[in-house]
Amino acid sequence: MSRLGKLPIELPSGTQAKLEPGFIIVKGPKGELKIKLPEAIKVEFNDKEIKLSIADQADGKQRALWGLYRSLIKNMVVGVNEAYSKKLEINGVGYRAAVSGSKLTLNLGFSHPVVYELPAGIKAEVQENNITLSGIDKYLVGETAAQIRRIRKPEPYKGKGIKYAEEILRRKAGKTAVKTEK
């Protein structure tokens, strides 16, 4: 039995959830999210809570999907009430970012500026060398942050590049450190 799957999902006030054939839709103050449900998952709505169940408790694949979809629906409920955000830091001389509309322009030491088109539902803010991405879809915020980081990963010698704000880099010693040890 899935430990996560059997826990109910609390619906805060102002949040509505409804079931359409094959989909669950969650609406809240920040927006609306929709996810496709597998046939094995059964959804029940009670007083301000959602409960998930499966048909066959012995089937390992159904139990795994039970916990997964409970977490995905919980993330939807949290997202439509409080937006998710991810912070990125830019390190390097002359490295900078600017936002105009839905385009993020990055100057990262290449011969040209890199223009990244932000997906629908994602907002970006730039303050000095920090980029803050926010949106209601947890997956989309994380994936967008990963794609931006992939443009110029932090290198291990000087730490130049784009990194997550909470990320800790393992720095390497350069060649000069090896020569002085002899």
C-alpha positions as a printed NumPy array, in Angstrom:
array([[  0.   ,   0.   ,   0.   ],
       [  1.301,   3.438,  -0.911],
       [  1.977,   5.54 ,   2.165],
       [  1.672,   8.788,   0.235],
       [ -1.225,   7.736,  -1.965],
       [ -3.614,   7.03 ,   0.899],
       [ -3.165,  10.503,   2.462],
       [ -5.955,  12.966,   1.609],
       [ -5.163,  16.244,  -0.166],
       [ -6.553,  19.287,   1.664],
       [ -8.214,  21.924,  -0.532],
       [ -7.704,  25.461,   0.86 ],
       [-10.578,  27.924,   0.708],
       [-10.959,  29.47 ,  -2.742],
       [ -9.655,  26.332,  -4.459],
       [-11.902,  24.105,  -6.54 ],
       [-11.226,  20.705,  -8.058],
       [-13.373,  18.938, -10.601],
       [-13.196,  15.719, -12.556],
       [-13.652,  15.512, -16.311],
       [-13.402,  12.216, -18.197],
       [ -9.76 ,  11.196, -17.83 ],
       [ -8.635,  14.542, -16.336],
       [ -8.61 ,  16.386, -13.021],
       [ -8.747,  20.197, -13.064],
       [ -7.711,  22.369, -10.109],
       [ -8.653,  26.079, -10.032],
       [ -7.392,  28.61 ,  -7.529],
       [ -6.62 ,  32.299,  -7.081],
       [ -3.42 ,  32.128,  -9.202],
       [ -4.813,  30.098, -12.115],
       [ -5.898,  26.693, -13.351],
       [ -3.984,  23.429, -13.891],
       [ -5.082,  20.214, -15.582],
       [ -3.562,  16.716, -15.539],
       [ -4.472,  13.468, -17.289],
       [ -5.243,  10.584, -14.919],
       [ -4.482,   6.917, -15.65 ],
       [ -7.474,   4.565, -15.653],
       [ -6.225,   2.724, -12.541],
       [ -6.59 ,   5.831, -10.316],
       [-10.001,   6.588,  -8.797],
       [-10.67 ,  10.09 ,  -7.407],
       [-13.191,  10.985,  -4.679],
       [-14.124,  14.488,  -3.522],
       [-15.14 ,  14.984,   0.127],
       [-15.586,  18.112,   2.23 ],
       [-12.63 ,  20.215,   1.109],
       [-10.368,  17.242,   0.4  ],
       [ -9.44 ,  14.875,  -2.416],
       [ -8.833,  11.158,  -1.884],
       [ -7.203,   8.839,  -4.397],
       [ -7.577,   5.069,  -4.559],
       [ -6.661,   2.206,  -6.862],
       [ -8.504,  -0.925,  -7.903],
       [ -5.787,  -3.54 ,  -7.256],
       [ -3.68 ,  -3.126,  -4.092],
       [ -1.445,  -6.067,  -5.099],
       [ -0.314,  -4.544,  -8.412],
       [  3.034,  -2.779,  -7.847],
       [  2.677,  -0.516, -10.871],
       [ -0.725,   0.763,  -9.719],
       [  0.614,   1.414,  -6.208],
       [  3.512,   3.419,  -7.678],
       [  1.142,   5.488,  -9.832],
       [ -1.092,   6.041,  -6.794],
       [  1.652,   7.818,  -4.838],
       [  2.934,   9.664,  -7.911],
       [ -0.429,  11.126,  -8.882],
       [ -1.21 ,  12.078,  -5.297],
       [  2.024,  14.119,  -5.247],
       [  1.31 ,  15.665,  -8.653],
       [ -2.2  ,  16.719,  -7.602],
       [ -0.876,  18.074,  -4.293],
       [  1.679,  20.171,  -6.25 ],
       [ -1.165,  21.477,  -8.428],
       [ -3.189,  22.505,  -5.359],
       [ -0.185,  24.284,  -3.817],
       [  0.72 ,  25.919,  -7.15 ],
       [ -2.679,  27.489,  -7.805],
       [ -2.606,  29.04 ,  -4.31 ],
       [  1.061,  30.074,  -3.982],
       [  3.301,  30.326,  -7.008],
       [  6.496,  28.248,  -7.118],
       [  9.787,  30.046,  -7.658],
       [ 13.369,  29.135,  -8.465],
       [ 16.406,  31.417,  -8.144],
       [ 19.445,  31.331, -10.405],
       [ 22.734,  33.214,  -9.946],
       [ 24.99 ,  34.431, -12.727],
       [ 28.712,  34.564, -11.874],
       [ 31.414,  35.921, -14.173],
       [ 32.919,  39.191, -15.35 ],
       [ 30.577,  40.814, -17.87 ],
       [ 27.898,  38.139, -17.454],
       [ 24.427,  39.667, -17.161],
       [ 20.759,  39.088, -17.916],
       [ 17.793,  41.237, -18.929],
       [ 14.08 ,  40.525, -19.314],
       [ 11.817,  42.127, -21.911],
       [  8.315,  40.668, -22.112],
       [  8.631,  36.899, -22.445],
       [ 12.27 ,  36.958, -23.576],
       [ 15.284,  36.531, -21.337],
       [ 18.479,  37.926, -22.872],
       [ 21.698,  36.475, -21.446],
       [ 25.21 ,  37.821, -22.054],
       [ 27.432,  34.945, -20.958],
       [ 30.773,  35.437, -22.686],
       [ 29.694,  34.008, -26.034],
       [ 30.223,  36.027, -29.243],
       [ 26.501,  36.871, -29.214],
       [ 23.778,  37.348, -26.593],
       [ 21.596,  34.282, -25.993],
       [ 17.857,  34.982, -26.187],
       [ 15.725,  32.472, -24.268],
       [ 11.974,  32.45 , -24.932],
       [ 10.135,  31.884, -21.636],
       [  7.273,  29.35 , -21.796],
       [  3.697,  30.505, -21.209],
       [  2.932,  30.73 , -17.492],
       [  6.515,  31.503, -16.409],
       [  7.564,  34.967, -15.252],
       [ 11.169,  36.065, -14.817],
       [ 12.661,  38.9  , -12.788],
       [ 16.287,  40.011, -12.911],
       [ 17.994,  41.852, -10.058],
       [ 21.732,  42.449, -10.46 ],
       [ 23.115,  38.928, -11.034],
       [ 20.031,  36.975,  -9.848],
       [ 17.228,  35.562, -12.003],
       [ 13.981,  34.607, -10.255],
       [ 11.581,  32.371, -12.183],
       [  8.024,  31.93 , -10.916],
       [  4.866,  30.139, -12.016],
       [  2.061,  27.89 , -10.816],
       [  3.318,  24.664, -12.443],
       [  6.136,  23.194, -10.333],
       [  7.429,  20.995, -13.154],
       [  7.526,  23.855, -15.67 ],
       [  9.35 ,  26.2  , -13.279],
       [ 11.988,  23.56 , -12.509],
       [ 12.423,  22.542, -16.151],
       [ 12.786,  26.167, -17.288],
       [ 15.413,  26.798, -14.6  ],
       [ 17.309,  23.677, -15.696],
       [ 17.249,  24.741, -19.36 ],
       [ 18.553,  28.222, -18.52 ],
       [ 21.296,  26.723, -16.328],
       [ 22.25 ,  24.376, -19.198],
       [ 23.113,  27.371, -21.417],
       [ 26.272,  28.032, -19.368],
       [ 26.88 ,  25.549, -16.533],
       [ 29.206,  26.715, -13.753],
       [ 32.765,  25.601, -14.336],
       [ 34.718,  24.08 , -11.419],
       [ 37.826,  26.324, -11.467],
       [ 36.473,  29.867, -11.162],
       [ 32.763,  29.133, -10.748],
       [ 31.761,  31.186, -13.799],
       [ 28.346,  30.406, -15.258],
       [ 24.723,  30.03 , -14.147],
       [ 23.959,  28.11 , -10.966],
       [ 21.006,  27.59 ,  -8.658],
       [ 21.025,  29.979,  -5.684],
       [ 21.145,  27.088,  -3.18 ],
       [ 23.665,  25.043,  -5.189],
       [ 27.112,  24.452,  -3.675],
       [ 29.916,  24.158,  -6.203],
       [ 32.905,  21.913,  -5.672],
       [ 35.886,  23.968,  -6.733],
       [ 39.063,  22.436,  -8.151],
       [ 42.611,  23.615,  -7.638],
       [ 44.308,  24.877, -10.807],
       [ 47.678,  23.918, -12.271],
       [ 49.597,  26.464, -10.177],
       [ 48.524,  24.713,  -6.975],
       [ 50.108,  21.472,  -8.195],
       [ 53.453,  23.107,  -9.04 ],
       [ 53.881,  24.714,  -5.612],
       [ 53.507,  21.418,  -3.754],
       [ 56.805,  19.966,  -5.094]])
